[in-house]
Amino acid sequence: MAAVTPRVFVSHLAGVSVFDPNGDQVGRVRDLVAMLRVGGKPPRLLGMVVEVVSRRRIFLPMTRVTGVESGQVITTGVVNMRRFEQRPTERLVLGEFLDRRVRLKETDEEVTVLDVAIQQLPARRDWEIDKFFVRKGRGGALRRKGETLTVEWSAISGFSLEEHGQGAESLVATFERLRPTDVANALHHLTPKRRAEVAAALDDERLADVLEELPGDDQVEILGKLAEDRAADVLEAMDPDDAADLLSELPEADKERLLALMRPDDAADVRRLLAYEERTAGGLMTTEPIILRPDATVADALARVRQQDLSPALAAQVYVCRSPDETPTGKYLGTVHFQRLLRDPPFTLVSSIVDSDLVPLAPDTPLPAVTSYLAAYNMVSVPVVDESGSLLGAVTVDDVLDHLLPDDWRETDFLGEEEITGGR
């Protein structure tokens, strides 16, 4: 039976302290940011507006929130300090939802929104608005009068986007149903003006996922129309190897300017990848495979493999290395494949089941040799190790395919699905 996630009313979050994993206060919650969706779906909660010590208001994505409990919010510790700017498809929950007049669908009775409940979806990091606490009757001086009740999102009208609505809001909400590959295919067929409007309306994480699936020309065009601060945010949200590929297409001055705006850790990963030739193992690899220390257990490994944002190729194996456990690591000891993790007891140490027979690739290994290696050993991912024996990253089969297929393969509507257009 799936665990029931707690419901939180947003009025209880106003002014709540936000802490990093070390217990240091980052700031206080001033509002929450939601995105309306078509089709009667509840709004998706994108993040929180947090006021930091300098009184600057920043955006904290819900993907960076690890706990909302006991009158506090806990983050992963990675916070972008750029000032929050509301986008066209975004709604401020405290500022725009509370005290709003809406109607009960069943009776067409007008009610006032007093509070909004949010809930995390089971087995996911996504949050939704699911209930409203409302009061019947008119507002004003007698706002405490009248019957109050809690209703589902689906029971009220007055918020949802119309299916036939024009503009980026409705189109972006429609895109939310699709995989990034399908959104990229639809975006590619829009006019440049419309592409820029939709890109501006997508949140950073979603735009990053879509950019990774677009042809290079479209990537450069869209990135060039974003404000530089936002372009840096989107590059940070991309996989390092995809961000490096995109930056390599830009003039040197533009590339350096964007790297300087990125968080130092993210920029360092991208710079390392840019140092390698494009069609080599070093140029193809991602710097973020699953890395475990020798004293980790099978249970630890399976917990890492379950992470929702991992691609199937990266989740197919874990790499065992001595500390540090971020690339470049200490000595690379070997690989443990997912099937082996399923066969051994949870308390088994990964160091006792590691596969060290296959020789890892050097970063200067050319693309044909990488392809042959994956095919010969039936692998979906292969480790890349430097001369000192440290793990630098991993090359996945999808990145190899990107470089083997024709340059225009992304422009082919190979799925044969209904086209989604956003007008002109």
PyMOL commands that set and color helices and strands:
alter all, ss='L'
color gray80, all
select helices_A, chain A and resi 10-12+62-64+93-97+153-155+168-175+180-188+192-201+204-211+216-224+228-237+240-247+252-261+264-274+281-284+298-305+312-315+338-343+350-352+367-376+397-404+409-411
alter helices_A, ss='H'
color red, helices_A
select strands_A, chain A and resi 7-9+17-19+25-35+44-52+57-61+65-69+72-75+90-92+101-104+110-120+127-136+148-152+156-157+291-292+317-321+332-337+381-385+391-396
alter strands_A, ss='S'
color yellow, strands_A
deselect
rebuild
show_as cartoon
